[in-house]
Amino acid sequence: MAVTLAIDCMGGDHGPSVTVPAALDFLRRDAECSVILVGLEDVIRPLLGRAAEDFGARLQLRHASEIVGMDEAVGSALRGKKDSSMRVVADLVKSGEAEAALSAGNTGALMAISRFVLKTLPGIDRPAIATILPTMKGHTYVLDLGANVDCEPEHLLQFGIMGAMLVSALEHKDRPSVGLLNIGEEAIKGNEVVKRAGELLKVSGLNFFGNVEGDDIYKGTTDVVVCDGFVGNVALKTSEGLAQMITTFLREAFSRNWLTKLAALMARPALNAFKARVDHRRYNGASLLGLRGVVVKSHGSADTFAFRCALERAAEAARNNLPARIAARMAAAVVA
Amino acid sequence: MAVTLAIDCMGGDHGPSVTVPAALDFLRRDAECSVILVGLEDVIRPLLGRAAEDFGARLQLRHASEIVGMDEAVGSALRGKKDSSMRVVADLVKSGEAEAALSAGNTGALMAISRFVLKTLPGIDRPAIATILPTMKGHTYVLDLGANVDCEPEHLLQFGIMGAMLVSALEHKDRPSVGLLNIGEEAIKGNEVVKRAGELLKVSGLNFFGNVEGDDIYKGTTDVVVCDGFVGNVALKTSEGLAQMITTFLREAFSRNWLTKLAALMARPALNAFKARVDHRRYNGASLLGLRGVVVKSHGSADTFAFRCALERAAEAARNNLPARIAARMAAAVVA
C-alpha cells in the first residue's frame, strides 16, 4: 500500500545532511511510498540534486520557518513555535496529507506536539514510547521508555495492548507474547502496581506470558516487554552504557601491542559479523504509540542508514494501520 | 586487624566443594583472619585435609544440622530451620564470635534471617543490598538490588548513606560521590519519590553528585548509585542478560569457519585481557547493609575464586567496622 511520510528534516544532531539523503534513499527502495520533506526550504532544496525530477510527485518539499532545538523546553516548542518543522509534520498527519510523521528531534517536544495535534486514541490515557532491542532470538519490543513515570496498573495494561498491536503491525504476528517486567518470576514479588497490572494483563485476552526479568529482554523470552517509563528508561540507558563499555574495552584489548593489533586484523571478519548482529542502527525508530496517527522518533545521532531504517519502520506501521489496530483492540478490551 | 568470618558452607549451587576450598585459600592469603566453617560436619571435615593442623585455631568447624534450600520459602527457612547453616552464621555474628557472616544461599532467606537475628541499626528502616559493577573508570557500588520495592524518599536517603559508608570502608575514600538514578539530568524529570529523595540527599551532608542516568553506572560517574530495589534489580538483570548475549554472539562470530577460528586463537590474549577486565567473579560479594553486623551474600553460582573474593570483601568490611560507620553517619544525619 502506498503511504506518505512527513519528515522533519531539521531534527537530530546532523539535520538535513542526514535526513534528506536518507529520505531519497528510502524513495529509491520503496517505489510505492511518497515523502514530504519539511523544514527550511533554502537548506533542503540544494540537497535534492536531481531528485525532484527523478521522483516527481512522490517527493514534496514543505517550508517550515522554525526549528525546535534539541534541548529546547517542551513548552517553548509547543506554544512558541507553531511553524516548526516538527509541528508541521504532525499537522500533515492530522490533515491526512501524510500517514506518518518522523523526527530525529527532541523526544519530549515531539511527544508533546504529537499529543497536542493528533490527540490520543479512545481509551488510551497516555501515549507511550516503544523501542526495539536485539535479542538472542531476534528482537524484542520494550515500552514504555520514559514518556510515563508513576504509572497506574491500567497504564501498563494499555502499554501491553499497544505493544502487541505494534508487533502485529510490524512483524505480522497474530498473537505476540507480552511479558511484564518484574524482579522475580513468582507472582508474590514486585511492587503493588506491577502485581495489579499482572492481574489485568492475565484477563486481557492478550497472549500474556507472565512476569519476565531484566535478562529476559535480551534472551528474547517474549515479543513485547512492558514496564513503566522510569524502569524502561533505566534499562535502556544501562544497556547503552554497558554496550559502550564493552566496545571500548574490546577496542583497548586489541590495541595493546603489535601482536594484538595483528590479531584484530585477522579477527576483523568475525568482529564485523558480531557488530552487524548488534548494530543499533538497524533498530532505529522508536514508536510513539496511542496517538491518532503514526509518529516515529529517530535517535538524534542517527546516520543515513539508521534514519532510513526508521523511515521504513514508519511506513510499515502506517501501511498496516497501527492506530486503527490499537483503537480496535482497546474497544474490545473495554467491552470485555 | 584480625577478624573472624562465619561461613555458611552449605549454600550456593556447589556447596562445600566451593566454599571450603575458598575458605582455606582465604586463610592461606590472609594470615591474620580466622574462619568458622558452618554446616554438616560429615560433609565438611573430609574436605579439610591437613588444614586443621596447618591453620590451628584460625580454622574452626561448627556443625549445623539443617540446610536452607536455594528456592525455599523465606518463612520456612526463618521459622522452620533454627539450626540451618545460614541461621548459625548469623547467630555467630550476633554472639560476637564472628565479625562477619557469609553465604551463597537463597538471598531472600539470608536477608530475612539476618534481619531477624541481627536487627537493623538505629535510624535504618530497611536493610539494602549493594553490589559492585565494573565501570570505564574502575567500579561502582549500586544499591538497592531487590530487597526494597515501593521505597519512600527517606529510604533512598538511607541507601545513599549506607552506600557511601560501604565505599569508605572498602575503598578508604573519605567522601565517596553519590548519584541518584533518574531518567534525566534535569531536576524536573523523574518520579515524585525520586525528586523528593534528591532534595533530601542534597542537604544530607553526603558528597551528592545529583541525578545520574542508567549509562552513568558503567561510565563510573559516581562511586555510589542509589535507586529503589525494583529499578536496581532490573538494571542488574538487564546488564547480565546483555553481557550474556554479547558473549554468545562473540563466541558464535569466532566459530563460523576455520578462518575465524584461527583468528580467535590469535586473538586469545586480547580476548582474555578483555574478559579479565569485566570478570564478574572479582566483584562477587553483595553487602547486606543496615544490619548490626556484616553480612555478605555471594552469588549462588560462584566458583572458588569468586567465593574467596566475597570472603575478602567481608573481611575488609568487618575490619573497617562498617556497621559502626553507618550507625555514626545515621546519628549525624538525624541531628542535622
Interface residues (C-beta under 8 A of the other chain):
Chain A: P134 T135 M136 G146 V149 D150 L181 I183 G184 G190 N191 E192 V194 E213 G214 D215 D216 I217 Y218 K219 C227 G229 F230 V231 N233 V234 A235 L236 K237 T238 S239 E240 G241 L242 A243 Q244 M245 I246 T248 F249 L250 E252 A253 F254 R256 L259 T260 L262 A263 A264 M266 A267 P269 A270 L271 A273 F274 R277 V278
Chain B: P134 T135 M136 G146 V149 D150 L181 I183 G184 G190 N191 E192 V194 E213 G214 D215 D216 I217 Y218 K219 C227 G229 F230 V231 N233 V234 A235 L236 K237 T238 S239 E240 G241 L242 A243 Q244 M245 I246 T248 F249 L250 E252 A253 F254 R256 L259 T260 L262 A263 A264 M266 A267 P269 A270 L271 A273 F274 R277 V278
